[in-house]
């Protein structure tokens, strides 16, 4: 069974306030607390309409559907020291970032927006 990311509003840090979710656990290499959601999992099935990769992609698309949130996420990557200083309990969620990049590259490949064949 899969679990859903919980959406909450983080307004305590105005310069980085964005909709927040439970972050992927870097140690377990799981995304959104979904069992067997790591890239190496045989249940991941990247590109398939079934599997934990598909489940995580659906959550990711909902999580980052707001342009403002996406900009703030990119800013947190560009200024990680500021992000960590204002949110010491958080880490930049690199498993999620890998998923976002994978989805962006996959889409670019499908629709030609990446400029390649």
N, C-alpha and C positions, 0 to 999 in steps of 0.2 A: 504494500500500500504506500501511496505517496502522501506527503504532508504538504500543506499549503504554507507559503510564506505569509507572515502576518504583517499587514500594512499599518504603520503608525506614523504620526507626524512628529518630526523633530524640529522644534522651534527654539530650542535653547541656544543654538549657535547660529546667529542670523546670517553670517557670511557663508555658511555651508549648510544652512537649513534645507533639507530636502526630505522627501518621503523616504523613510528608512524601513528596512526589513531585516530579519535575522540574516546574518552574513554566512556565506559558505564557510565550513570548517576546514581550514587549510591542512590540519593534521590528518583528518579522515579523508580528505579529497572528495568530499561530498558537496553537492550544491543544493541549497535550499532545504537541507535536512532530508533529502530523499535518499533512501537506501539504494546502494548500487548505482549511484549517479556519477561516480568518478569516470574520467576519460578511459581508463583501462578496464572498466567493468564490462563483462560480456553482455550485460543488460543495457548498456548505453545505446547501441545501435544508431550512431550518428547518421543523420539523413533519412532515417526511417520514420514512418508515421506511428511506430510503436517503439516503446522502450523508454528508459529513464532519460535519455538525451532529449527525446520529444517532450517529455513531461517538464524537464527543466527549461527547454526553449519556450514553452508556453508561459511559464511563470516569468521568465526573463522578459519576454515581450510585453506582458502586462506591467511588470515592475518598472520598465524604462519607457513606457509609452508617452510620458510627458517630456517635452523638449527641455524644459527648465531643469528637470531632474537629471537628464542626460548631460547637460552642460555642467552642472555642479559635480557630477561624477567625474567628468573629464578634468575639471579644475582640481579635484582632489588628487588625481593622478599626476597632474603637473606640479602640484605643490604638496607633496606628501608630508613634509615637516609641519606645515600649517594644519593639514588635516589631522595629523596625530596630536598636535598641540591642543587642538580644540575638541578632539574626541579621543582621549587617551585609552579608552576601553575598546576602541575599534581598530581594525586592521583594514588595509585596502584589500578587498576580496579578489585575489588574483585568479582563483578558480572561476569566479563569475566573469571576470574580465576576459579570460580565455574563451568562455562561452560566447560573450558578446562579440569578440573578434571573429570567432568561428561563424557565427550567424551572419555577421556583416559580409565576410568573405564569401560565404555560401550564396547569399543573396546577390552579391556583385557578379558572381559566376553565372547565376541563373539569368539575371536580367541584363548582363553586359555592362553594368555601371562600373565595374572594376577595370574596364578598358582592355581586358584580355579575352582570349578565345574561350 
